[in-house]
Every structure is written in structure tokens, then in C-alpha cells.
């Protein structure tokens, strides 16, 4: 995970990453520096259009500056 974060920052110049995980994996990702995103995430779903993704908690990890609140729209499939 740390290597992927470095690659994203140095090679692809992204501001942050977004991941979704099962509750049992939350402690691992928190130890690696991820933080809960406490806002809403919207995605496109076939046959449903734009919907709020609420089946799992999103986490952000930040090579740059990651948002912790607000709304993220993936403008596509999750």
C-alpha cells in the first residue's frame, strides 16, 4: 500500500486515492494511513443511473490532500 501511494504521488501526480473495504479490514487501512471519508460517494449503476454508494464505508489515502467530508462523484461505475 505504501508503495502504491508513492507511485500514485510521484508518477501520476494524483491528490488522493479512494478505497472501499470490508469492515474487518478497516484497522489495517487505518494503520497504513487511510482515513474515513465521512461524506457521500455517488456512482453510476446500470439500470439505476446515478446513486449514492452506501453499502460500505469509503476511505481516502492521501499522497497529496484528501478530502474528509463533502461529496465525491465518480462519474462512472464503481
C-alpha positions as CSV (number, residue, x, y, z in Angstrom):
1,X,0.0,0.0,0.0
2,X,2.8,2.4,0.8
3,X,4.5,1.6,-2.5
4,X,1.2,2.2,-4.4
5,X,0.7,5.5,-2.6
6,X,4.3,6.6,-3.5
7,X,3.7,5.6,-7.2
8,X,0.5,7.5,-7.4
9,X,2.1,10.6,-5.9
10,X,5.4,10.6,-7.8
11,X,4.4,9.1,-11.2
12,X,0.7,10.0,-11.7
13,X,0.6,13.2,-9.6
14,X,-2.8,12.4,-8.0
15,X,-4.1,14.3,-5.0
16,X,-5.6,11.3,-3.2
17,X,-6.9,7.8,-3.5
18,X,-10.2,6.3,-2.6
19,X,-10.8,2.8,-1.5
20,X,-13.7,0.7,-0.2
21,X,-13.2,-2.2,2.1
22,X,-15.0,-4.7,4.3
23,X,-15.3,-3.6,7.9
24,X,-12.8,-6.3,9.0
25,X,-10.1,-4.6,7.0
26,X,-10.6,-1.1,8.5
27,X,-7.9,-1.4,11.2
28,X,-5.3,-2.4,8.6
29,X,-6.0,0.5,6.3
30,X,-6.1,2.9,9.3
31,X,-2.6,1.7,10.3
32,X,-1.4,2.4,6.8
33,X,-2.7,6.0,7.0
34,X,-6.1,5.8,5.4
35,X,-8.9,7.8,6.9
36,X,-12.6,7.5,6.8
37,X,-14.4,9.7,4.2
38,X,-17.4,11.0,6.1
39,X,-19.3,12.4,3.1
40,X,-21.3,10.9,0.3
41,X,-20.0,9.0,-2.7
42,X,-22.0,8.8,-5.9
43,X,-21.6,6.3,-8.8
44,X,-23.4,5.2,-11.9
45,X,-25.2,1.9,-11.8
46,X,-26.6,0.1,-14.8
47,X,-30.4,0.4,-14.9
48,X,-30.4,2.8,-12.0
49,X,-28.4,5.8,-13.1
50,X,-26.6,7.9,-10.5
51,X,-26.9,6.5,-7.0
52,X,-25.3,7.1,-3.6
53,X,-22.8,4.3,-2.8
54,X,-23.8,3.3,0.7
55,X,-23.0,-0.5,1.0
56,X,-19.6,0.1,2.6
57,X,-17.6,2.9,4.1
58,X,-15.2,4.7,1.9
59,X,-11.6,5.6,2.9
60,X,-9.2,8.0,1.5
61,X,-5.4,7.9,1.5
62,X,-3.5,11.0,0.6
63,X,-0.4,11.3,-1.4
64,X,-1.5,15.0,-1.5
65,X,-4.5,16.5,0.1
66,X,-7.5,14.2,0.6
67,X,-11.0,15.4,1.4
68,X,-12.6,14.0,4.6
69,X,-16.1,15.4,4.1
70,X,-18.4,16.6,1.3
71,X,-19.4,14.7,-1.8
72,X,-17.4,12.7,-4.3
73,X,-19.0,11.8,-7.7
74,X,-17.1,9.1,-9.6
75,X,-19.0,9.9,-12.8
76,X,-19.0,6.2,-13.7
77,X,-19.1,2.6,-12.4
78,X,-17.5,1.9,-9.0
